[in-house]
Amino acid sequence: LRYILANGIAFKAISEGNSYPEGSILVNIAWSVKKMTRFTEAIEADEIQQIDYTIKDSENFSQNPGNWGYASFQKRNGSYESLKESTQKCIACHNLAKDSDYKFTSYQKLQ
C-alpha cells in the first residue's frame, strides 16, 4: 500500500493534468498491510516499509532523465537504511514512464 504526498507545486501540476515543473516534490510511503481487526474482509496500513523522495531540480539533477533526483530508505532489521544504489535503480524503473514525465502516479479525481 502506498501513500503519495505532493508539495503544492507538484499537486497543482498533476491536478491540472500538466507535467511536473521545477521544484516539484513527491514522497511515496510504502506500508505493509494487515487485515482489519473489526472488518477482516478489508485490509489497512500496518507498518512503514519504505520511503521514497523525488524532487525535480534541473540545477542539481540535470544528468538524470527529466531532472529528477531520487532517494530511497528501506526498513531493515527495525531501522531505515538508505538504498545505496537508489538513484540508478530508480532511474532504471522511471525510464519506463518517460511519456508521463518519468512518474507512474496519476491524479485520481473524486466525483
C-alpha positions as CSV (number, residue, x, y, z in Angstrom):
1,L,0.0,0.0,0.0
2,R,1.5,3.4,-0.9
3,Y,0.5,6.9,0.2
4,I,1.8,9.6,-2.2
5,L,2.3,13.1,-0.9
6,A,3.0,16.1,-3.1
7,N,4.1,19.6,-2.4
8,G,1.9,22.5,-3.7
9,I,3.9,22.8,-6.9
10,A,3.5,19.2,-7.8
11,F,-0.1,18.9,-6.7
12,K,-1.2,21.9,-8.8
13,A,0.5,20.5,-11.9
14,I,-0.8,16.9,-11.6
15,S,-4.3,18.0,-10.6
16,E,-4.4,20.2,-13.8
17,G,-3.0,17.4,-16.0
18,N,0.3,19.1,-16.6
19,S,3.9,17.9,-16.4
20,Y,5.7,18.5,-13.1
21,P,7.5,21.8,-13.0
22,E,10.8,22.7,-11.4
23,G,10.6,22.4,-7.6
24,S,8.0,19.5,-7.6
25,I,8.5,17.1,-4.7
26,L,6.8,13.8,-4.3
27,V,7.1,11.4,-1.3
28,N,6.0,7.8,-1.6
29,I,5.4,6.0,1.7
30,A,5.1,2.2,1.3
31,W,3.3,0.3,4.0
32,S,2.9,-3.4,4.8
33,V,-0.8,-4.3,5.2
34,K,-2.8,-6.3,7.6
35,K,-6.4,-7.5,7.9
36,M,-8.6,-5.0,9.8
37,T,-9.5,-6.3,13.3
38,R,-13.2,-5.4,13.1
39,F,-13.7,-6.0,9.4
40,T,-11.5,-8.9,8.4
41,E,-12.5,-8.8,4.8
42,A,-10.7,-5.5,4.4
43,I,-7.0,-4.5,4.8
44,E,-5.3,-1.5,6.4
45,A,-1.9,0.0,6.6
46,D,0.3,-1.7,9.2
47,E,4.0,-0.5,9.3
48,I,6.0,1.8,7.0
49,Q,8.4,-0.3,5.0
50,Q,10.0,2.2,2.6
51,I,10.0,6.0,2.0
52,D,11.0,7.4,-1.4
53,Y,11.6,11.0,-2.2
54,T,11.7,12.6,-5.7
55,I,12.5,16.2,-6.5
56,K,12.6,17.9,-9.8
57,D,15.6,20.2,-9.8
58,S,17.5,20.9,-13.0
59,E,20.4,22.6,-11.3
60,N,21.3,19.6,-9.1
61,F,20.0,16.7,-11.2
62,S,20.5,17.8,-14.8
63,Q,22.3,14.5,-15.5
64,N,19.1,12.5,-14.6
65,P,16.3,11.9,-17.1
66,G,13.6,14.6,-16.5
67,N,15.9,16.4,-14.0
68,W,14.5,14.2,-11.2
69,G,16.6,13.4,-8.1
70,Y,15.8,10.3,-6.0
71,A,16.3,9.0,-2.5
72,S,15.0,5.8,-1.0
73,F,15.0,4.4,2.5
74,Q,14.0,0.9,3.3
75,K,13.2,-0.7,6.6
76,R,15.8,-3.4,7.5
77,N,16.1,-5.0,10.9
78,G,13.9,-2.4,12.6
79,S,15.6,0.7,11.2
80,Y,15.6,2.6,7.9
81,E,18.7,2.4,5.6
82,S,19.4,4.4,2.5
83,L,19.2,2.3,-0.6
84,K,22.8,2.6,-1.7
85,E,22.0,2.0,-5.4
86,S,18.8,4.1,-5.2
87,T,19.5,6.7,-7.9
88,Q,20.4,4.3,-10.7
89,K,17.8,1.8,-9.6
90,C,15.1,4.5,-9.5
91,I,16.2,5.9,-12.9
92,A,16.0,2.4,-14.5
93,C,12.4,1.9,-13.4
94,H,11.3,5.5,-14.0
95,N,12.6,5.4,-17.6
96,L,9.6,3.2,-18.3
97,A,7.4,6.2,-17.5
98,K,9.2,8.7,-19.9
99,D,5.9,9.7,-21.5
100,S,4.4,10.8,-18.2
101,D,7.4,12.9,-17.0
102,Y,9.1,9.8,-15.5
103,K,6.4,9.4,-12.9
104,F,4.0,6.5,-12.5
105,T,1.5,8.4,-10.5
106,S,-1.7,9.8,-11.9
107,Y,-4.2,12.1,-10.3
108,Q,-7.4,10.4,-9.3
109,K,-10.3,12.9,-9.2
110,L,-13.1,12.2,-6.8
111,Q,-16.5,12.7,-8.3
